[in-house]
Amino acid sequence: MNVLKKLSYLFAAFLAVTLISCNSDDDYNEPQLTPSQTLSSTPWETTGAKDKNGNSVALNDPSVSGFVGYSYFKEDGNFAIYGLNDVLRSRGTWSVSQDGKTRTITALNPDGTTIFTRVVDILVLNKNEFTYRIHPNPNDSSVYYDIIHTKVNHTEPNLGQLILASTPWETTGAKDKNGSPVALTDNRVSGFVGYSYFRANGTYAIYGLNDALRSQGTWSISPDGKTRTITALNPDGSVIFTRVVEILALNKMEFTYRIIPDANNPTEFFDIIHKPVNHLEP
C-alpha cells in the first residue's frame, strides 16, 4: 500500500512539473510583436493626459483636446482618428521607428497633399497601453503633455466619413426623377457640378470644373450614414446656407446624392453623381 501511495505521489508531481513546463514553453514560444505590429493590433482610446509635473489634465482641456479620440493604425500604413463622438478628425499615413521610440503620422488632404507631419516620443507601447509625449511649442522642450491611450474594443465608424474624405470627387452625371440623364450644363443641376474636397477635419471646398471656388465651409454625415450636410461659410465665418441631402451611394467608386429643388414638392428631384478623381485642389 505504501508503495502505491509513493507511486501516486510521484506521478502527481511528474504531471504538475510537466504542465508547468508546457505552460512555460507556450509563453516562451508566443510570437513577439514588433512596435509597429503592437500599435496596429488594436484600436486605441485616449483615456488620460498628464502635464510635465505628472498632474492629470482633463481631456477637454484645450492643451490636449486636439489629441483625444479613437485611433486606428492599420497594417497597410494608413490611419484614421475619430473624436470620442465618432466624428472623423484626421487620416493619412503612419509609421513607428524600428527601435519603437517614435511614432510619425502624416495627415493628408483628399488630394493626397500633406496637412501636417507629427513625430512624437513613445513612452509606453504594449498590448494594453500606448502613451506618447507632445511638445506644443517645438522651441520649448520644457513644456509637454503625455497622452495616454488604452486598448479598446470599439469598431471603427462606418458612416462613409473616411471614404468621402479619402479622395477628391468630380461630378460626372445627373439624372432626373425618371432616371433620364440631365446635362451638367442644365440650370437645374449646374449649381451642383464641380470638384469636391471633403477634408477629414470637417471642412470642405467645392470648385467648378474650371477650378473656380464655388463654396467652402463645414461638412458632416449623419450618425446613420444616410444624409450629408454642408454649411457654406463666408470668409468671416458667417453662414451663407446649410444644405442637407440624401445619400444614395457612397463607396470607393461613387458618391451620389439627391437634391430636391422645392421642399414643398419632393416628387421632383435630381440625383447628382460623382466619381473619385485624381485632381489637385486648386
C-alpha positions in Angstrom: 0.0 0.0 0.0 2.8 2.4 0.9 4.4 1.6 -2.4 1.2 2.5 -4.3 0.9 5.8 -2.4 4.5 6.7 -3.2 3.9 5.9 -6.9 0.8 8.1 -6.9 2.7 11.0 -5.3 5.5 10.6 -7.8 3.1 10.5 -10.7 1.2 13.6 -9.4 4.5 15.5 -9.0 5.6 14.5 -12.5 2.3 15.6 -14.0 2.5 19.0 -12.3 6.0 19.6 -13.5 5.0 18.6 -17.0 2.1 21.0 -17.0 4.2 23.9 -15.7 6.9 23.1 -18.3 4.3 23.1 -21.1 2.8 26.4 -20.0 6.3 27.9 -19.8 7.1 26.7 -23.3 3.8 28.2 -24.5 4.7 31.5 -23.0 8.2 31.3 -24.3 7.0 30.4 -27.8 4.4 33.2 -28.1 5.4 35.3 -31.1 6.9 38.7 -30.1 5.3 41.6 -31.9 7.3 44.5 -33.4 6.4 48.0 -32.2 4.5 48.6 -35.5 2.6 45.3 -35.1 1.7 46.2 -31.5 0.3 49.6 -32.5 -1.8 48.2 -35.3 -3.0 45.2 -33.2 -6.0 47.1 -31.6 -8.0 50.3 -31.7 -6.9 52.8 -29.0 -8.9 55.2 -26.9 -7.5 58.3 -25.3 -8.1 57.7 -21.6 -5.9 60.3 -19.9 -3.3 63.0 -20.1 -0.7 64.4 -17.8 1.4 67.6 -17.7 5.1 67.9 -17.2 4.6 67.6 -13.5 2.7 64.4 -13.7 -0.6 66.1 -12.9 -3.8 64.9 -14.7 -5.2 67.1 -17.4 -8.8 67.0 -18.4 -9.3 65.6 -21.9 -11.4 68.6 -22.8 -8.6 71.0 -21.8 -7.5 72.9 -25.0 -3.9 71.9 -24.3 -4.7 68.3 -25.1 -8.2 68.1 -26.6 -6.8 68.0 -30.1 -5.2 64.7 -29.4 -8.2 62.9 -27.9 -10.2 60.2 -29.7 -10.3 56.7 -31.1 -7.2 55.8 -33.2 -6.9 53.1 -35.8 -3.4 52.4 -37.1 -3.9 49.9 -39.9 -1.5 47.3 -41.1 -1.4 48.9 -44.6 0.3 52.0 -43.2 -2.9 54.2 -43.1 -4.5 55.6 -40.0 -7.8 57.3 -39.1 -8.5 59.2 -35.9 -12.1 59.9 -34.7 -13.3 62.1 -31.9 -14.9 60.3 -28.9 -18.2 61.2 -30.7 -17.1 59.1 -33.7 -16.6 62.1 -36.0 -13.6 61.8 -38.3 -10.7 64.1 -37.2 -7.7 63.1 -39.4 -6.5 60.5 -41.7 -3.3 59.7 -43.5 -0.2 57.5 -43.1 1.8 56.4 -40.1 5.0 54.6 -39.1 6.9 53.6 -35.9 10.7 53.7 -35.8 12.4 50.3 -35.7 13.5 50.9 -32.1 10.0 51.8 -31.1 10.9 55.1 -29.7 8.9 57.4 -32.0 5.7 57.4 -34.0 5.1 59.5 -37.1 1.8 60.5 -38.6 1.3 62.4 -41.8 -2.3 63.8 -42.1 -3.5 64.1 -45.7 -5.9 66.2 -47.7 -8.3 64.4 -50.0 -6.0 65.0 -53.0 -3.1 63.4 -51.1 -1.2 66.6 -50.2 0.1 66.9 -46.7 -1.7 68.9 -44.0 1.0 68.2 -41.4 3.5 65.7 -40.2 3.9 65.0 -36.5 6.6 63.0 -34.8 6.1 62.1 -31.1 8.2 60.3 -28.5 6.7 56.9 -27.4 6.8 56.5 -23.6 4.8 53.2 -23.4 3.8 50.8 -26.1 2.5 47.4 -25.2 -0.7 45.4 -25.9 -2.7 47.4 -23.4 -1.2 50.9 -23.4 0.1 53.4 -25.8 1.4 56.7 -24.4 3.3 59.4 -26.3 4.6 62.9 -25.4 3.6 66.1 -27.3 5.5 69.4 -27.2 3.1 72.2 -28.1 6.0 74.5 -28.8 8.8 72.8 -30.6 11.2 75.5 -29.5 10.4 74.9 -25.8 11.0 71.2 -24.8 10.4 72.0 -21.1 6.6 72.1 -21.7 5.0 68.9 -22.7 2.0 66.6 -22.2 1.8 62.9 -22.1 -1.3 61.5 -23.9 -2.4 58.1 -22.6 -4.3 55.6 -24.7 -5.8 52.3 -23.7 -6.7 49.2 -25.8 -10.4 49.4 -26.6 -13.0 47.2 -28.3 -14.5 49.9 -30.5 -15.5 49.2 -34.1 -14.3 51.9 -36.5 -17.3 54.1 -37.5 -18.6 53.0 -40.9 -20.6 56.0 -41.9 -18.8 56.9 -45.1 -16.8 59.7 -43.5 -13.5 58.1 -44.3 -14.5 57.3 -47.9 -15.8 60.8 -48.5 -12.5 62.4 -47.1 -10.2 60.0 -48.9 -10.4 61.4 -52.4 -11.5 64.4 -54.5 -14.8 63.9 -56.3 -15.8 65.0 -59.7 -19.4 65.5 -60.8 -19.8 63.1 -63.8 -23.5 62.8 -64.3 -27.0 63.8 -63.2 -30.4 62.1 -63.6 -34.0 63.3 -63.2 -36.8 61.6 -61.3 -37.4 59.2 -64.2 -33.7 58.1 -64.3 -33.1 60.0 -67.5 -29.7 61.8 -67.9 -29.6 65.5 -67.4 -26.8 67.6 -69.0 -24.5 69.0 -66.4 -24.9 72.5 -68.0 -28.7 72.3 -67.4 -29.7 75.1 -65.0 -31.5 72.7 -62.8 -28.3 70.9 -61.8 -25.4 73.1 -62.9 -25.1 74.6 -59.5 -24.1 71.3 -58.1 -21.3 70.5 -60.6 -17.6 70.6 -59.9 -14.7 69.2 -57.9 -15.4 68.5 -54.2 -12.9 68.1 -51.4 -14.2 66.9 -48.1 -11.4 67.1 -45.6 -11.0 64.9 -42.6 -11.1 67.9 -40.2 -14.7 68.6 -41.1 -14.1 71.4 -43.7 -14.8 71.3 -47.4 -14.3 73.2 -50.6 -16.1 72.9 -53.9 -14.7 74.2 -57.2 -16.3 74.5 -60.6 -14.9 72.3 -63.4 -12.9 75.4 -64.3 -11.2 75.3 -60.9 -13.0 78.5 -59.7 -14.0 78.3 -56.0 -17.8 77.9 -55.6 -18.3 77.1 -52.0 -16.5 76.4 -48.8 -17.4 75.7 -45.2 -18.1 72.6 -43.0 -19.5 69.2 -43.7 -20.8 66.2 -41.8 -22.5 62.8 -42.3 -25.5 61.9 -40.1 -25.0 59.1 -37.5 -27.0 56.7 -39.6 -24.9 57.5 -42.7 -28.0 58.5 -44.7 -27.5 62.2 -45.2 -24.7 64.7 -45.8 -24.8 68.2 -44.5 -22.8 71.1 -45.8 -22.8 74.6 -44.3 -21.3 77.2 -46.7 -19.4 80.0 -44.9 -18.2 83.4 -45.8 -14.6 84.3 -45.1 -15.7 85.9 -41.8 -17.3 82.6 -40.7 -20.9 83.8 -41.2 -23.3 81.2 -42.7 -24.4 81.5 -46.3 -26.6 78.4 -46.4 -27.0 74.9 -45.0 -27.9 72.1 -47.3 -28.9 68.5 -46.3 -29.1 65.9 -49.0 -29.9 62.2 -49.0 -27.0 59.9 -49.8 -27.9 57.3 -52.4 -24.4 55.8 -52.9 -21.2 56.3 -51.1 -18.3 53.9 -51.8 -14.8 53.9 -53.2 -16.1 54.3 -56.7 -19.2 56.5 -56.4 -20.8 59.3 -54.4 -24.3 60.1 -55.4 -26.8 62.3 -53.6 -30.4 63.5 -54.2 -31.4 67.2 -54.4 -35.0 68.4 -54.1 -35.2 71.9 -55.6 -38.6 72.6 -54.0 -39.0 71.2 -50.5 -42.8 71.5 -50.9 -42.7 69.2 -54.0 -40.5 66.2 -53.0 -41.6 64.2 -56.1 -39.4 66.4 -58.2 -35.7 65.6 -57.7 -32.3 65.1 -59.3 -29.6 62.7 -58.5 -26.1 64.1 -58.7 -23.4 61.5 -59.5 -19.7 61.9 -58.5 -16.7 59.7 -59.2 -13.3 59.7 -57.5 -10.7 61.8 -59.4 -7.0 62.5 -59.3 -7.2 66.3 -59.3 -5.1 68.5 -57.0 -7.1 71.1 -55.1 -6.7 74.5 -56.9 
